Amino acid sequence: MAVACDDGPVAQTPEPRAGRANHTLRDMVLSLLALLLILAPLVVFSRGCSFSPGPPDADPATAPTVDVAEHLGRAAASVDFPLRAPTVPDTWRANSSSTSRVRPVSVVVRAGWLTPDRFIQLSQSSAALEDLLPVETGQAAPAIGTMDVDGTVWTEFSGRRAEKAWAADLGGTTTLITGSATPDEFRVLASAAQAAGPLPKTTR
């Protein structure tokens, strides 16, 4: 007589997991192509960008143009200190003007120009230099030197980023020149501000 034996369910050996060793050459090529498709836009974008340390370069072709003389003329009628409208070289392009408060009791009137390669700004106020300097340069840095411009002594300070600032008292007006312009361009604006007479206090 035959005897049937039941040893229970037969254990199944699990199939080995697919790992890197089991990747085919085709899988690796497809993965590489997918990675290249992701990186390609980044490479194209980075080739169109550049990094330039230091102050930003101003592009005269895209910058706005403002009537600095008109702004200074209107401001002269409302402020309590003499304002000057310097005559600058024809190669400079006026591109900014503004007026804002300087605590505790004064205002500052600004005019800015693009020189052939840089930017320069003239700020005029009745505020004390120690009050105006932090507003215009972002810091109350100590003086780092002086220079004589046609008999007027200007004091040099550090400006924003790699810029500089020149300050002088012109007839009771605290006058500050800031920007990334060259020392020669600073001297040109300083001389022009000194030579300009105070604007009339009448509206145009």
C-alpha positions as CSV (number, residue, x, y, z in Angstrom):
1,M,0.0,0.0,0.0
2,A,1.3,3.4,-1.0
3,V,1.6,6.0,1.7
4,A,1.3,9.6,0.7
5,C,3.3,12.0,2.8
6,D,2.4,15.8,3.0
7,D,5.4,17.8,4.0
8,G,3.5,21.1,4.0
9,P,3.9,24.0,1.6
10,V,7.2,24.1,-0.3
11,A,9.1,27.4,0.6
12,Q,9.7,29.6,-2.5
13,T,13.1,31.1,-2.9
14,P,12.7,34.9,-3.4
15,E,14.0,36.3,-6.7
16,P,17.0,38.5,-6.3
17,R,16.3,42.2,-6.5
18,A,17.4,44.1,-9.4
19,G,20.4,46.2,-8.5
20,R,23.0,48.3,-10.2
21,A,24.8,45.2,-11.2
22,N,21.7,44.1,-13.1
23,H,21.3,47.3,-15.1
24,T,21.8,46.8,-18.7
25,L,23.9,49.1,-20.9
26,R,20.6,50.4,-22.4
27,D,19.4,51.5,-19.0
28,M,22.6,53.4,-18.3
29,V,22.5,55.1,-21.7
30,L,18.9,56.2,-21.1
31,S,19.7,57.5,-17.6
32,L,22.7,59.5,-19.1
33,L,20.5,61.0,-21.8
34,A,17.9,62.1,-19.2
35,L,20.6,63.7,-17.1
36,L,21.9,65.6,-20.2
37,L,18.4,66.8,-21.0
38,I,18.1,68.3,-17.4
39,L,21.5,70.0,-17.5
40,A,21.3,71.4,-21.0
41,P,19.0,74.3,-20.2
42,L,21.2,75.2,-17.2
43,V,24.4,75.3,-19.4
44,V,22.7,77.5,-22.0
45,F,21.4,79.9,-19.3
46,S,24.8,80.2,-17.6
47,R,26.5,81.0,-20.8
48,G,24.2,84.0,-21.2
49,C,25.1,85.4,-17.7
50,S,28.2,87.0,-16.4
51,F,29.5,87.9,-12.9
52,S,31.1,91.3,-12.4
53,P,32.3,92.1,-8.9
54,G,32.2,95.7,-7.6
55,P,29.6,98.4,-8.3
56,P,27.0,97.7,-11.0
57,D,27.7,99.1,-14.4
58,A,25.2,101.6,-15.7
59,D,24.1,101.2,-19.3
60,P,23.4,104.7,-20.8
61,A,21.4,103.2,-23.6
62,T,18.8,101.9,-21.3
63,A,18.8,104.4,-18.5
64,P,16.1,107.1,-18.2
65,T,16.8,110.8,-18.9
66,V,15.6,113.5,-16.5
67,D,15.6,117.2,-16.5
68,V,17.9,117.9,-13.6
69,A,17.8,121.7,-14.1
70,E,14.0,121.8,-13.9
71,H,14.0,119.6,-10.7
72,L,16.6,121.7,-9.0
73,G,14.8,124.9,-10.1
74,R,11.5,123.8,-8.5
75,A,13.2,122.5,-5.4
76,A,15.1,125.8,-4.9
77,A,11.7,127.5,-4.3
78,S,10.7,125.2,-1.4
79,V,13.9,124.5,0.5
80,D,15.5,126.8,3.1
81,F,19.1,126.6,1.8
82,P,20.9,127.6,-1.4
83,L,20.7,125.1,-4.3
84,R,23.1,125.0,-7.2
85,A,22.7,123.5,-10.6
86,P,26.2,122.7,-11.9
87,T,27.0,122.7,-15.6
88,V,28.4,119.2,-16.4
89,P,30.2,117.9,-19.5
90,D,28.0,117.1,-22.5
91,T,29.1,113.5,-22.3
92,W,27.3,113.1,-19.0
93,R,23.6,112.1,-19.0
94,A,21.3,113.2,-16.3
95,N,19.3,110.2,-15.2
96,S,18.0,110.8,-11.7
97,S,16.6,113.4,-9.3
98,S,14.9,113.2,-6.0
99,T,14.1,115.0,-2.8
100,S,13.6,113.3,0.6
101,R,13.7,114.0,4.4
102,V,16.8,114.1,6.5
103,R,16.1,113.8,10.2
104,P,15.7,115.7,12.3
105,V,14.6,118.8,10.4
106,S,16.0,119.0,6.9
107,V,15.7,117.6,3.4
108,V,18.2,116.5,0.7
109,V,17.9,117.3,-2.9
110,R,19.7,114.9,-5.3
111,A,20.7,115.0,-9.0
112,G,22.5,112.1,-10.7
113,W,24.4,111.6,-13.9
114,L,25.8,108.8,-15.9
115,T,29.4,109.5,-17.0
116,P,30.8,107.6,-20.0
117,D,31.5,104.6,-17.8
118,R,30.2,105.3,-14.3
119,F,27.6,107.0,-12.1
120,I,27.9,110.2,-10.0
121,Q,25.4,112.0,-7.8
122,L,25.3,115.5,-6.2
123,S,23.3,115.8,-2.9
124,Q,22.6,119.2,-1.3
125,S,21.1,119.8,2.1
126,S,21.0,122.1,5.1
127,A,21.5,119.1,7.4
128,A,24.7,118.7,9.3
129,L,27.2,116.4,7.6
130,E,27.0,113.9,10.4
131,D,23.2,113.6,9.7
132,L,23.5,113.6,5.9
133,L,26.4,111.2,5.5
134,P,24.6,108.1,6.8
135,V,21.5,108.9,4.7
136,E,23.5,109.1,1.5
137,T,26.2,106.5,2.1
138,G,24.5,104.1,4.5
139,Q,27.3,104.6,7.1
140,A,28.9,107.1,9.3
141,A,32.5,106.3,8.3
142,P,35.4,108.4,9.4
143,A,37.1,110.7,6.9
144,I,39.9,109.1,4.9
145,G,41.4,112.2,3.3
146,T,41.0,115.7,1.9
147,M,41.6,117.3,-1.5
148,D,41.7,120.9,-2.7
149,V,39.5,121.9,-5.6
150,D,40.0,125.4,-6.8
151,G,40.7,126.6,-3.3
152,T,37.8,124.7,-1.6
153,V,38.7,121.7,0.7
154,W,36.6,118.6,0.2
155,T,36.7,115.7,2.6
156,E,36.6,112.1,1.4
157,F,34.6,109.3,3.0
158,S,33.8,105.7,2.1
159,G,30.6,105.3,0.2
160,R,28.3,102.4,-0.6
161,R,30.0,99.2,-1.7
162,A,33.2,100.3,-3.5
163,E,32.0,103.8,-4.0
164,K,33.4,107.0,-2.4
165,A,32.0,110.3,-1.2
166,W,33.3,113.9,-1.1
167,A,31.8,116.5,1.2
168,A,32.1,120.3,1.5
169,D,30.2,123.3,2.8
170,L,29.3,125.5,-0.1
171,G,27.8,128.8,1.1
172,G,25.9,127.2,4.0
173,T,24.8,124.1,2.0
174,T,26.2,120.7,2.9
175,T,27.2,119.4,-0.4
176,L,28.0,115.7,-1.0
177,I,29.2,113.9,-4.1
178,T,28.8,110.2,-4.2
179,G,29.1,107.4,-6.8
180,S,31.5,105.1,-8.7
181,A,32.9,107.8,-11.0
182,T,36.6,108.4,-11.3
183,P,38.5,110.9,-9.1
184,D,38.8,113.2,-12.1
185,E,35.0,113.1,-12.6
186,F,34.5,113.8,-8.9
187,R,36.8,116.8,-9.3
188,V,34.9,118.0,-12.4
189,L,31.5,118.0,-10.5
190,A,33.0,119.6,-7.4
191,S,34.4,122.4,-9.5
192,A,31.1,122.8,-11.4
193,A,29.1,122.9,-8.1
194,Q,31.5,125.6,-6.7
195,A,31.2,127.7,-9.9
196,A,27.4,127.6,-10.0
197,G,25.6,130.4,-8.3
198,P,22.6,129.8,-6.0
199,L,19.4,129.3,-7.9
200,P,16.6,131.9,-7.4
201,K,13.9,131.3,-4.9
202,T,11.1,131.9,-7.4
203,T,9.0,129.2,-9.0
204,R,9.2,128.6,-12.8
